[in-house]
Each structure stands twice: as C-alpha cells, then as structure tokens.
Amino acid sequence: MNHKIAVIGSGFSSLAAAAYLAQSGHEVTMFEKNDTVGGRARRLERDGFTFDIGPSWYWMPDIFERFFADFDKKPSDYYTLDKLNPAYSVYFENDRIQIGDNLEAIKQTFEAIEPGSAQKLQEFMDKSSENYDIAIKNLVYRPGESPLELVTPQTVKKLGAFIGNVSKDVRKKFKDPKLVSILEFPVLFLGATPGNTPSFYNFMNYADFGLGTWHPKGGMYEVILGMKKLAEEQGVVIKTNAPVTEILVDEHGTAEGISLDGEIHLFDVVLSGADYHHSETLLKSKYRQYSEKYWDKKTFAPSSLIFYVGFEGKLKNVDHHNLFFDTDFTKHANEIYEDPKWPEDPLFYANFTSITDSQTAPDGCENGFFLIPLAPGLEDTPTLREEYFKKIMDRFEKLTDQKVMDRILFKESFCVNDFKDAYNSYKGNAYGMANTLLQTAFLRPNLRSRKVKSLYFTGQLTVPGPGVPPSLISGKLAAQLINKHLST
C-alpha cells in the first residue's frame, strides 16, 4: 500500500530520503521554506560570479556513487567531477605545503619534512583504510536504534579505537607540528576537536589521502540540482517558499500532517530534514522528545563566518582549496568548544573554484570563499564581521605575498544570525551536532520519534552525523525505517 508522505526541508538528507521513498511507490511532497532547494547547500550568483553558499568539499565519492547506483544511475548522469591536484594547500607561518592527489605523492611530501614519516604514514593509512571499510560496511548504514547495531565481529576488534582519540594517535607517530595539523584536519568535518574524536574516526584520513578531493563542475550546488532532478524523476513534488509552521498530531498521538500558517495538509507520514531542534518546536511541547536543557548540554559543531568575494584579476600562490594554519590550532579550538568567544587569531579556510573551474567567475577574475569556524550562539554584528574580514585579509595578503584588498569588486557575508534565519539552525550552528564518543550512533537524536507515531527525522543532527556524505546516508536510513514500519 502506498502512502502520502510530507518531507520538511530540501537539503541533502531530505532530497535523498524523498527520492528513496518515491522510488518505493509513495506519494512524496517536499516543503522548503526558502525560494530554492538545497538547505544549507544553496548558491549565490552575482555579477557573473558563482559561489556555493555552504558545503564546498566533495569527499567520499564512493558514497555519492552508491546513492545514485540505488536508482541505477551514476553521478556523471547529473554532473561532471574533476579530481583536484593538488587536493589542497596548507599555509603555516613560514611555509606552504601542497597535498597531492595520491598517497605516494603525499608520502614523499611527508618524508621531505620528517625523515621516516613516509613509512609511518603508510602504516597509519592502512589502519585508516581498514576503519573506513568497517565504518562504511558495518556502521554508518545502521539506523542508530540500538547499541547492538555496533556489535559485529569487525567492530569488536576495534573497541580500543573508541577509547583512544585521533590527536593521541597522530602524535604517537608524527612529531613535526605541521604534519600533525594536516593529519588532524579531516576530523574537523565531524564537528569536534581531534582530542575529543575517537580513534576509530581516523577513517577520515583515508577519505582525504586515499579517496581524494573532487570538484563538481559549476560547484557543489550541481550535486543538489542533480539530486533534485533525480527526486522529481521518481515522482517527488517540491514546493518552495513553503515554511512549515506546525506538525499536526491527532488524538492518538500520530502525525497527521503539517500546517503552513494555518493551511492544513494531511499526510500519513511526516519526515523532517530541517534542523532537529527546530523540527521539535513545530510540535506541541508534550510531543517533544528532547528538552531545551538536553540541547543546551550537547556539543555542537561550529558555526561559521563566511565571506563571498569577487576579485578583479587572477590571484597567485593559492590553490582551489586552502587552509590557513598559521596561528595556534589549540587556542582557536578552545575558543570554539571550551570557552566560546570570538577567536583572537582564528584559523581560516579559503577556496577559489575559479582556479580550476572557469565558469564560476568572469574571465580574468577570481571568486573567493573565506570561512572562519566559530562557536555557535555568539553575538553577530556587522562591526564584528568587518573586523574579522580585515584580520584574515591582512594575513592572507602576507601569506600569499600579494595585495588584494584594492581588487575587491564586492563582498557578501553569512554568519550566526543568517544560519538561524535561513535554516532555523540551533544557535546558528553550521554543521549540526559533533561526533564525539557520547554523541555517536544510538547516542544521537533518533531517526524516529519516540512520542509521535509516523514522525521521523533525518539530517546532520541525527545518525550518522555531520557532513554531506553522512547526510545522504541519513536520508537512506530514514527512508528504510519508514518503509519498514509502513509494511508492518
């Protein structure tokens, strides 16, 4: 029997879930509050420049391939991928290290910096690859409903990897602080510090050095457009400018539909891919699973201050992706997680897609995306944004040995207040809830409501966690769970 299903939000997880549910024969309608689909992965176009508003890294291509294969499709049916070489550059105070597009090249880079480290990197990557295999085959495609899901012959052997942490593991093998920073960087995608991330998650290093960094021509938003097309091919109806104001629950405690400012739409199932905290505020308080106290105690991934800048002329000494680690990593991390405040000397990230993808900027120009990770919930004012733009641009000019401030055609910014306004994001977080030991798998907010029948959730605050590939998986898990319960 087919059912009518409402999907709230249109980010990666919602689009994935909607496509799977429609494929199963259900009548799926998606409601998006903004005027375009994509959730946090939207696009900014101005004066011939194109920017991804949110996610800008394409990692774990195997996850995208698996998603499209579920519909007998390939990513190349919807967008074109290029592997980046170098994958990215890392800037330190007096040095710039380029990370190549294959492990052998990266081992040579490591060996030149710290003799003996090539062999150590190979050993580290062998373990990382093994963990990646276990994660993808045994863990991340499980719905987080029971701790027993984690118990397999493979995971039992890895119990120790949940006691140690990534930071200790890296420092056991590598002494040079630059190499340590490069190896600790990938777990930042999980929204926690390396010291608070279980050792098992070093599989992110395999995602980095083993699988490489890719770029969809036109930007990450091309992936969203591909997923939108796929969902519509399955029969999903997408409504934009349609903010859901209430999730309706009948007298038996079953979700019966949604309200758009009093306009009632009845459904058999409601799935929310909007921010989990916000989704629960759409319910009467007695139907909410998690209290404000619960959310306040959780460790959230950072928010961000992002600048989108159009530059006249081409830039030098930069690559497509660039990490600026010329200040104290630990100090900035503490200012995000331990003592939340605006950072004194922030690390930052910049990308210039126009270096490898000419269609994202006018001829002879460069598009710049600059991001500073911040603690969620901070005060956000135009004055602070300007102060921090000047801070990072001063350093950018010095580290890349060029003047750029007088070549800025325009700039726009996005920060805590915008994350709240655009995405109803809890405390303005950018990446969801951190993957710490006590916020992993079944310890994350549930895919299925414990208080309301026929109500489900998906996205980066639930399983498996933050990031684009996990969001695709989250959509699949939610759809499987819905199909399972509809068939019983």
C-alpha positions in Angstrom: 0.0 0.0 0.0 1.3 3.4 -0.9 1.2 6.3 1.5 1.2 10.1 1.4 4.5 11.4 2.9 5.5 15.0 3.7 9.2 15.9 3.8 10.2 19.1 5.5 13.3 20.8 4.2 15.3 20.1 1.0 18.9 19.6 2.0 21.0 16.6 1.0 19.3 14.3 3.5 15.8 15.4 2.7 16.3 15.0 -1.1 17.9 11.6 -0.6 15.0 10.4 1.7 12.4 11.8 -0.7 13.9 10.0 -3.7 14.1 6.7 -1.9 10.5 7.0 -0.6 9.1 7.9 -4.0 11.1 5.0 -5.5 9.2 2.8 -3.1 5.9 4.0 -4.6 4.9 6.6 -2.0 3.3 10.0 -2.9 6.0 12.3 -1.6 5.7 16.1 -1.2 8.6 18.3 -0.1 8.2 21.6 1.6 11.1 24.1 1.6 11.0 27.4 3.4 13.4 29.2 1.1 12.9 30.0 -2.6 15.4 27.4 -3.8 16.1 23.8 -2.8 19.3 22.6 -1.1 19.0 23.6 2.6 22.5 24.8 3.6 23.9 23.9 0.2 22.5 26.8 -1.8 24.1 29.0 -4.4 24.9 32.7 -4.6 25.2 34.3 -8.1 26.3 37.9 -8.5 27.8 39.9 -11.4 28.9 36.8 -13.3 30.4 35.1 -10.1 29.0 31.9 -8.7 29.6 30.8 -5.1 28.5 27.7 -3.1 26.8 29.3 0.0 27.5 26.2 2.2 29.4 22.9 1.6 32.4 23.2 -0.7 34.3 19.9 -0.3 33.5 16.9 -2.3 34.9 13.9 -0.4 33.9 10.2 -0.2 32.9 9.9 -3.9 32.0 6.2 -3.2 29.1 7.4 -1.1 27.7 9.5 -3.9 28.2 6.6 -6.3 26.3 4.3 -4.0 23.5 6.7 -3.7 23.0 7.1 -7.4 23.5 3.4 -8.1 20.5 2.7 -5.9 18.5 4.3 -8.7 20.5 2.6 -11.5 22.2 5.9 -12.1 25.7 7.4 -11.9 26.9 10.8 -10.6 28.0 11.5 -14.2 24.4 11.3 -15.3 23.8 14.5 -13.4 27.2 16.4 -13.0 30.8 16.3 -14.0 33.6 15.6 -11.5 37.3 16.6 -11.6 39.9 15.3 -9.2 41.9 18.2 -7.8 45.7 18.2 -7.9 46.8 19.5 -5.5 43.9 18.4 -3.4 44.5 21.5 -1.2 47.3 23.7 0.2 48.1 24.3 3.9 49.7 27.5 4.9 51.8 27.8 8.1 53.6 30.9 9.3 56.6 30.4 7.1 55.7 27.5 4.8 53.1 26.3 2.4 52.5 22.6 1.9 50.6 21.2 -1.1 48.8 17.9 -0.6 48.9 15.8 -3.8 46.2 13.7 -5.4 47.6 10.3 -4.5 49.2 8.7 -1.4 52.6 8.1 -3.0 53.0 11.8 -3.7 51.8 12.7 -0.2 54.3 10.2 1.4 57.1 12.0 -0.5 55.9 15.3 0.9 55.8 13.9 4.4 59.3 12.3 4.1 60.8 15.6 3.0 59.5 17.3 6.1 60.1 14.5 8.7 62.5 11.7 7.6 61.0 8.3 8.3 57.4 9.6 8.2 56.6 8.1 4.8 56.6 4.5 6.2 54.7 5.7 9.3 52.1 7.4 7.1 51.6 4.1 5.1 51.0 2.3 8.4 48.6 5.0 9.6 46.8 4.9 6.3 46.5 1.1 6.3 44.6 1.3 9.6 42.6 4.3 8.4 41.6 2.3 5.3 40.6 -0.7 7.4 38.5 1.6 9.7 36.9 3.2 6.6 35.9 -0.2 5.3 34.3 -1.2 8.7 32.6 2.2 9.0 31.0 2.1 5.6 30.1 -1.6 5.6 29.2 -2.2 9.2 28.3 1.1 10.9 27.1 4.1 9.1 24.3 2.4 7.2 22.6 1.4 10.5 19.7 3.4 11.9 21.0 4.0 15.5 18.1 2.4 17.2 20.1 0.1 19.4 23.7 -0.2 20.8 23.7 -3.8 19.5 23.9 -2.4 15.9 27.5 -1.6 16.7 28.4 -5.2 17.7 29.9 -7.1 14.8 33.0 -9.4 14.6 34.8 -6.5 12.9 33.8 -3.8 15.4 34.5 -5.9 18.4 38.2 -6.0 17.4 38.1 -2.2 17.2 36.8 -1.5 20.7 40.1 0.1 21.7 39.7 2.6 18.9 36.7 4.1 20.8 38.8 4.6 23.9 41.8 6.5 22.3 41.5 9.7 20.3 42.7 10.9 17.0 45.0 13.5 18.4 47.0 11.0 20.6 47.2 8.5 17.7 48.6 11.1 15.3 51.2 12.4 17.9 52.4 8.9 18.6 53.6 8.5 15.0 54.5 12.0 13.9 56.5 14.8 15.6 56.5 17.6 13.1 53.7 20.0 14.2 52.8 20.8 10.5 52.3 17.1 9.7 50.3 16.7 12.9 48.0 19.6 11.9 47.5 18.1 8.4 46.5 14.7 9.8 44.2 16.2 12.4 42.4 18.4 10.0 40.0 15.9 8.4 38.2 15.1 11.6 37.1 18.8 11.9 34.5 17.8 9.3 33.0 15.7 12.1 32.5 18.9 14.2 34.8 18.1 17.1 38.4 18.6 18.1 40.8 15.8 17.3 41.3 15.3 21.1 37.6 14.6 21.5 37.2 12.4 18.5 37.5 8.6 19.0 40.5 7.0 17.2 38.2 5.0 15.0 37.3 8.2 13.1 40.8 8.4 11.7 39.0 6.8 8.7 38.6 10.4 7.6 42.3 10.4 6.7 41.5 7.7 4.2 38.7 9.8 2.8 41.3 12.6 2.4 44.5 10.9 1.2 43.0 7.7 -0.1 39.9 8.8 -2.0 41.0 12.3 -2.8 39.3 15.7 -3.2 37.0 16.3 -6.1 35.1 19.2 -7.6 31.7 19.1 -9.4 32.0 21.5 -12.4 29.9 24.5 -11.5 30.2 23.9 -7.8 28.6 21.7 -5.1 25.2 23.1 -5.9 25.3 21.0 -9.1 25.0 17.9 -6.9 21.9 19.4 -5.3 20.4 20.1 -8.8 21.3 16.5 -9.8 19.5 15.1 -6.7 16.5 17.4 -7.3 16.2 16.1 -10.8 16.6 12.5 -9.6 13.9 13.0 -6.9 11.5 14.6 -9.4 12.2 11.7 -11.8 11.0 9.4 -9.0 7.8 11.5 -8.7 8.6 13.8 -5.8 6.7 17.1 -5.8 8.8 20.0 -4.5 7.2 23.2 -3.1 9.5 26.1 -2.3 8.6 29.3 -0.3 6.6 26.9 1.9 7.7 27.2 5.5 6.0 24.6 7.7 4.7 26.2 10.9 3.3 23.2 12.7 3.5 19.4 12.7 0.0 18.2 13.3 -0.7 15.3 15.7 -4.1 13.6 16.2 -5.7 12.5 19.4 -4.0 9.1 19.2 -0.5 10.6 19.1 0.1 10.0 15.4 1.4 12.6 13.0 -1.4 13.5 10.6 0.1 16.3 8.5 1.5 19.8 8.6 0.4 23.4 8.7 1.7 26.3 6.6 0.4 29.3 8.5 -2.9 27.6 9.1 -3.2 26.0 5.7 -3.6 22.3 6.6 -2.1 19.5 4.5 -2.8 15.9 5.6 -0.3 13.1 5.3 0.2 9.5 6.6 3.8 10.2 7.5 5.9 13.3 8.3 9.7 13.3 7.8 11.6 16.4 8.9 15.1 17.1 7.5 15.0 20.6 8.9 17.2 21.4 12.0 16.1 18.7 14.6 15.7 21.2 17.4 13.6 23.5 15.2 11.5 20.5 14.0 10.5 19.6 17.5 9.4 23.2 18.2 6.8 22.6 15.4 5.2 20.2 17.8 3.2 20.9 21.0 5.6 20.7 23.9 4.1 17.4 25.2 5.1 15.7 22.0 8.8 16.8 22.1 11.4 14.2 22.9 14.2 16.5 23.9 14.1 19.4 26.3 15.9 22.7 25.9 18.2 21.5 28.7 19.1 18.5 26.6 20.0 20.6 23.5 22.0 23.1 25.6 24.2 20.4 27.1 25.1 18.8 23.7 28.4 19.6 21.9 27.5 21.3 18.6 29.7 21.6 15.6 30.9 25.1 14.9 29.1 27.9 13.3 31.0 29.9 10.6 31.6 33.4 9.4 31.8 33.2 5.6 32.7 35.8 3.1 31.9 35.6 -0.6 34.3 37.9 -2.5 34.6 38.9 -6.2 38.1 39.8 -7.1 39.3 41.7 -10.2 42.2 39.9 -11.8 43.7 36.5 -11.1 45.2 35.6 -7.7 48.6 34.0 -7.2 50.1 31.5 -4.7 46.7 29.9 -4.0 45.0 26.6 -5.0 41.4 25.6 -5.3 41.2 24.7 -1.5 43.4 26.4 1.0 43.8 26.0 4.8 45.5 28.8 6.8 47.0 27.2 9.9 49.5 30.0 10.7 48.0 30.5 14.2 47.5 28.4 17.2 45.2 25.5 16.4 44.6 24.5 20.1 43.8 28.1 21.1 41.2 28.6 18.4 39.6 25.2 19.2 39.3 26.2 22.8 37.6 29.4 21.7 35.0 27.3 19.9 34.4 24.4 22.3 35.7 25.2 25.8 35.4 28.9 26.3 33.1 30.1 23.5 34.0 33.6 22.2 35.2 35.3 19.1 38.7 33.9 18.4 41.7 36.2 18.9 43.7 34.7 16.0 41.4 32.4 14.0 42.5 29.7 11.6 40.5 30.1 8.4 39.8 28.3 5.1 39.6 29.8 1.6 38.5 28.4 -1.8 38.8 29.8 -5.3 36.8 27.5 -7.5 37.5 29.7 -10.5 41.2 28.5 -10.4 40.0 25.1 -11.7 36.5 25.9 -12.9 36.4 29.0 -15.2 32.6 29.1 -15.3 32.4 30.2 -11.7 33.9 33.7 -12.3 34.1 36.2 -15.3 37.2 36.0 -17.5 40.3 37.2 -15.7 38.5 37.3 -12.3 38.6 35.1 -9.2 35.8 34.1 -6.8 36.9 33.8 -3.2 35.1 32.0 -0.4 36.6 32.6 3.1 35.4 30.8 6.2 36.3 31.2 9.9 34.9 28.5 12.3 33.2 30.0 15.3 31.4 28.8 18.4 27.7 28.6 17.8 25.5 31.2 19.6 27.9 34.1 19.5 26.9 37.7 19.1 26.9 38.5 15.4 27.1 42.2 14.3 28.2 44.0 11.1 31.1 45.6 13.0 32.4 42.2 14.1 32.1 40.8 10.6 34.2 43.7 9.3 36.8 43.4 12.0 37.3 39.7 11.2 37.4 40.3 7.4 40.2 42.7 7.9 42.0 40.3 10.2 42.0 37.4 7.8 42.7 39.5 4.7 45.8 41.1 6.3 47.1 37.6 6.9 46.0 36.3 3.5 47.9 39.1 1.8 51.1 38.4 3.8 51.0 34.6 3.5 50.3 34.6 -0.3 52.6 37.6 -1.0 50.1 39.8 -2.9 47.8 42.8 -2.4 44.1 42.0 -2.9 42.1 44.5 -0.9 42.1 47.1 -3.7 40.9 44.4 -6.2 37.7 43.6 -4.4 34.7 44.2 -6.6 32.1 43.2 -3.9 31.8 41.0 -0.8 28.9 39.4 1.0 28.9 37.6 4.3 27.0 34.9 6.1 27.2 34.2 9.9 25.4 33.1 13.0 22.3 35.2 12.5 22.0 34.1 8.9 22.2 30.4 9.8 19.4 31.0 12.3 17.2 33.0 9.8 17.8 30.9 6.7 17.8 27.4 8.2 16.3 27.7 11.7 19.7 26.4 12.9 20.1 25.8 16.6 22.4 28.6 18.0 23.3 29.3 14.4 25.4 26.1 14.1 26.7 25.4 10.6 27.4 21.6 10.7 25.0 20.0 13.2 26.0 18.0 16.3 29.6 17.0 16.8 30.6 13.3 16.5 32.1 12.9 20.0 32.1 9.5 21.7 28.9 10.3 23.7 27.2 11.6 20.5 27.8 8.7 18.2 25.3 6.2 16.6 22.5 5.3 19.0 23.5 8.2 21.3 22.5 10.8 18.8 18.9 12.1 18.5 16.6 9.4 17.0 15.5 9.0 13.4 12.1 8.0 14.7 10.1 10.0 17.2 9.6 8.1 20.5 6.5 10.2 21.3 4.7 10.6 18.0 3.8 7.8 15.6 4.6 8.3 11.9 7.0 11.1 12.6 10.6 10.8 11.5 13.8 12.9 11.3 16.8 13.0 9.1 19.9 15.2 8.7 23.2 16.0 10.4 21.8 16.2 13.9 20.7 12.6 13.8 22.6 9.5 12.5 25.2 9.1 11.2 26.3 12.7 11.7 27.6 15.9 10.2 28.9 16.3 6.6 27.5 15.8 3.1 28.1 12.1 2.6 26.6 11.2 6.1 23.6 13.3 5.2 23.0 11.2 2.1 23.2 8.1 4.3 20.9 9.7 6.8 18.2 10.1 4.2 18.5 6.5 3.1 18.3 5.3 6.7 15.2 7.4 7.4 13.5 6.1 4.3 14.3 2.5 5.1 12.9 2.9 8.6 9.7 4.5 7.3 9.3 1.7 4.7 9.9 -0.9 7.4 7.3 0.5 9.7 4.7 1.1 7.0 5.0 -2.5 5.9 4.2 -3.9 9.4 
